[in-house]
Amino acid sequence: MWAYESVFYQIYPIGFCDAPYQNDGISAPRIRKLADWADHIRKIGADAVYLSPVFLSDSHGYDTRDFMKIDNRLGTDEDFQFVCDTLRQNGIRIVLDGVFNHVGRGFWAFQDVLEKRWDSPYKDWFFLNFDGNSCFNDGFWYEGWEGHFELVKLNLRNPAVVEHIFSCIQSWVDRFDIDGLRLDVAYCLDKDFLRNLRRFCDGLKPEFFLVGELLHGDYNQFVNDEMLHSCTNYECYKGLYSSFNSMNMFEITHSLLRQFGPENWTLYKGKHLLGFVDNHDVTRIYSQLTDKNHLPLIYALLFGMPGIPCVYYGSEWGAEGIKESHSDQMLRPSFDAPVENSLTEWIAVLSKVHKESRALCYGGFRQLLLTNHQVIFERAIDGERVLVAINADSQSYTAHFNAEAGCAVDLITGCNHDFGGGSELPPYSAFFWKV
């Protein structure tokens, strides 16, 4: 599948476009700004864009009012079509956020229930109790998402709800030719709904990609041949930054061995989870890392480990942003223009290396050397072997390990490398050796 050989770039459009947080009802073509970034996205090597919510909502996008309308704060269908056409002309595929577990209180069907109550034909679209009351004093109780009652939970067991969602997805493909969906809070979604969604999407267009937001637990419950193609790898997200901050490469290596290692009990061998060092919900990696010299190294590890690398807009040049307990808006800013520096150049190199290597896209994971400050592992498939070496220390390190070969080519520099007598790893360095 195309997604398994891609590099993703995530944008949170409402913040990216500097739209008002609360929907003001005023239409403005802010989304066209994204088209101006197409060249930058292509230059850093991303060939797929994942867009957080773009459809009409009450505020942050995950409180949908209408799945059939582009949010007025972002523009019109025509504005978004222009963006999609521009991205596609730059060889960039488009994955949209599918927020199907819940909607906003402004959702048209819920508004009908508020007006007509038990006489509304949409009352069974939600989980209601007309003998109770809500915190909004609606005169009836309803289920919200994880206690957030501005987010009204949809009844995905209701065929009419499923039919409406599927008709909207069909419309998104017909209008915008999207290539996949990222499913918000996929861990909350009804599994029969996901099975039906997969069957429906398989018939929409070839290799329509479904990736779900999963946090912890057994990803196999959702990522399988009947449901999702992929999911967010939150286990390794934590292991990535924590391994550098604690100078303990054992943590991330343990997670990677558990998920993708050579043993029979490995959990996700052959699967392609979406890897990331930050996103719209967590502190940006520049602000997360204690030693900023580790910034290029954590991206090298992201692009070298199994999975699909995803870069969050702004973080490719080292933007700052700390998650606050009461708001995520600091994580979702607007930038006047993309910045290009040594980090963006490094990510562009990593993207090229990753996409041109079957071993990095599809290979297994085998540990060759591991200390608190260094790790070397192998990615291999069909006779192609790539060794990824990381030295997180401020001192040089001579690595002695069994490479099963005398020399290799460094995919980053193109220089030949001789393993005889050990491999010298300079301070804060990363290598991709093709053996």
Buried (B, 14 or more C-beta within 10 A) or exposed (E): BEBBBBBBBBBBBBBBBBBEEEBEEEBBBBBBBBBEBBEBBBBBBBBBBBBBBBBBBBBBBBBBBBBBBBBBBBBBEEBBBBBBEBBBEBEBBBBBBBBBBBBBBBBBBBBBBBEEBEEBEBBBBBBBEBEEEBEEEBEBBBBBBEEEBBBBBBBBEBEEBBEBBBEBBBEBBEBBBBBBBBBBBBBBBBEEBBEBBBEBBEEBEEBBBBBBBBEEEEBEEBBBEEBBBBBBBBBBBBBBBBBBBEBBBBBBBBBBBBBBBEEEEBEBBEBBBBBBBBBBBBBBBBBBBEEEBBBBBBBBBBBBBBBBBBBBBBBBBBBBBEBEEEEBBBBBBBBEEBBBEEBBBBBBBBBBBBBEBBBBBBBBBBBBBBBBBBBBBBBBBEEBBBBBBBBBBEEEBEBEBEBEEEEBBBBBEEEEBEBEEEBEBEEBBBBBBBB
